[in-house]
């Protein structure tokens, strides 16, 4: 009986790491995306797509995304600032298409006015809930 109980325990414990690696399901109002670019602090700037890494979603070159994620994951990404990385995460559908494109990377959109008529922080900002990242070829432009 003790051996049988030990075997059941061993099977359950060995299955736990596999369960932790599964991706969480994508909500109906969101999409899982992979985007190539560079990070600085909590802001990620999308780079041009390449043929071997086309990315996903309609994320344009130069678009800024506010990264949200576990502190440990964000610290790993921060340690690789200046290197080209590929982020994988969840974004709400439609958040990147606000406003009207008038050319280049310029869009005009109505903003939410805060006190005194000033735009509120984060208005028009696109967010990504980071699930993972990996380093890729290329370097980030330095300013």
Secondary structure, DSSP 8 states (H G I E B T S, - for coil): -HHHHHHHHHHHHHHHHHHHTS-----TTEEEEEEEEEEETTEEEE----SS---STT--TT-EEEEE--HHHHHHHHTTTTEEEEEEEEEETTGGG-SEEEETTEEE----B-GGG-B-TTTT-EEEEEEEEEEEEEE----
